[in-house]
Amino acid sequence: MFRQLSARFGSPVAMAIVTLLGMWLIMMVTLPQLQMIEYSLRPNLLPAQIGGPDDRLTVANYVTLFNNDIHRAIFLKTIWSSVLVTLLTLAVSYPLAWYLAKVATPRQAALCILLLIVPFWINEILRTYSWFILLAFRGPLNEVLLALGLIERPIRFLSGDAGVMVGMVYAYILFMVFPLYNAIESLDGNQVRAARDLGAGTLRTHRRIVIPHAKPGIATGCIMVFMLAAGSYAVPALLGSPGSRWFTQIIYNWFFEGGNWNQGAAYAFLLLVLCIGFMSLVMKLFKVGLGDIAK
Amino acid sequence: MTSQRLLAFGLKFYIVVFFAYLFLPLIIMSLATFNDSRFPTVTPWGGTTLRWFGELWHDGGMWHALSNSLMVAAGVLVLAVPIGISSALFLNTVSSRAKPFIYALILSPLLTPGVIIGISTLIFWRQFGVSGGIFLTVLGQTTFIAAYVMLMVMARLQRFDRTMERAALDLGASQWQMFRRILLPYLKPAILSAAVIAFLQSFENYNTTLFVAGYDTTLTVYIASQVRTGLTPAVNALGLILILITVVLAVVYELKRRREVAAMARLKGG
């Protein structure tokens, strides 16, 4: 590998490339993850006990999750809520991506994409905070609903999981729209017209032509959104309440309130396994590879 | 035919609703900055005021967090941009059986939740006696931002015409001259865009930073803590300023990118 690099760029540049890449992949990407796993397999000990008889490998930190009813329930809730967020985001994004890729004129599409990109650049915290104001107990949404006579007293939107999920769909929607748009855009318009000429209705055209073609985009969007949702700390912290805690908040507490990093590492690793599991499942279901996702 | 038209109308309507959904929360948040009320809201409207900008100006914690954010972003640029360029050059040059594995490794930070990158960085550096702070924030953020830089540089590198490289060497340039005078200038637009994105990613990051920042609170972490504890419309004033800066940056960046794409299309067509 080094020979190919130095043949093209000369040894000094090749050396720099290998050093930088190696440092990154070893010191930042690989070793910290391995260390986290190792940490998760050790008990939480006082400094004096380290290296002593109690310092041995154990799965006790993983067993905690299964014995603690509250943590287990939050873990499961995080999974299914993230799946729900992913499906909701897909449903909301699909018509938009279809419009951008195949219905809009190039000028309309260019304008819409600019309008999409601008909020995408805005801080996730601020985007979430804007929902905090909107959904507040005495906030504008409640006032509007009251004024319209749709509700009799204000609703506490910020006390359950619904507020968190709405905020997540809002925060991560563009990670779904862009992969979908890229995938649908590459579909030959003649295929859609042919399907229509042969008598297929709108639903059928989408089910048989557009969706199969957009599979890599759907897979990429779903993987990204699920990962972001399951791993989100900001949205549940801002829009949730103590009653609607997310798994990431439990992890945070182990580190900075419980002071048990080993336990926290085990929970963090479970979250990582969850995300990898979801990714593998989606890649298998949609028959796409890693190369399709990075596009 | 009428059902077709109804569907087309429905789609248009949906698009309008979608963009309203996208912008309304941000507009309401911005409006709340000007409401003369102890709490950030637009209902009820207590009169128009600019005093929250003044309060923000005198908020020492905000300035401190801002300076931390800028230092972190500078550190991330210094590390992530060269690493990202190196990875792109590596993937573009090397053919080996280990390459798919290395490629997967390079992409893996993008598919790892930010909190986990923060946690593993924190744990890894503990054995060297390094605890959370600006240094770890730079390292944690670089872990995934370098991969974004790689993707952006790679996209341009793949369109590079390697006959230019050979021509330079045939005309007597050294490999270093070729790299310095041909390849780097060609990559420059992608490197600049990647630097802009890297800066923003760093500035905005919350999930990773939360775990590695220690007492060196960055601006994003500061905003989040203000929302959860001492919430006043000063947060909205800060948000509004950040949004305005971001919007200007985003529009400039996007228009510049489009000009480049158009120029490229002209070159190809002509």
Interface residues (C-beta under 8 A of the other chain):
Chain A: M1 Q4 L5 R8 F9 G10 P12 V13 A16 I17 V18 L20 L21 M23 W24 L25 M28 V29 T30 L31 P32 Q33 Q35 M36 Y39 V92 P95 L96 W98 Y99 V103 A110 C112 L114 L115 L116 I117 V118 P119 F120 W121 I122 N123 E124 I125 L126 R127 Y129 S130 W131 F132 I133 L134 A136 R138 G139 P140 E143 Y170 I173 T202 I223 M227 L228 A230 G231 S232 Y233 A234 A237 L238 T248 I251 Y252 F255 W261 G264 A265 A268 L271 L272 C275 I276 M279 L290 I293 A294
Chain B: Q4 L7 A8 L11 Y14 I15 F18 F19 Y21 L22 F23 L24 P25 L26 I28 M29 A32 P40 T41 V42 T43 P82 I83 S86 S87 L89 F90 T93 V94 S95 S96 A98 I102 Y103 A104 L105 I106 L107 S108 P109 L110 L111 T112 P113 G114 V115 I116 I117 I119 S120 T121 L122 I123 F124 R126 Q127 L139 T142 T143 A146 L151 E165 S174 Q175 W176 F179 L200 F203 E204 Y206 N207 L210 F211 T220 I223 A224 V227 R228 V235 N236 G239 L242 I243 T246 V247 L249 A250 V251 E254 R258
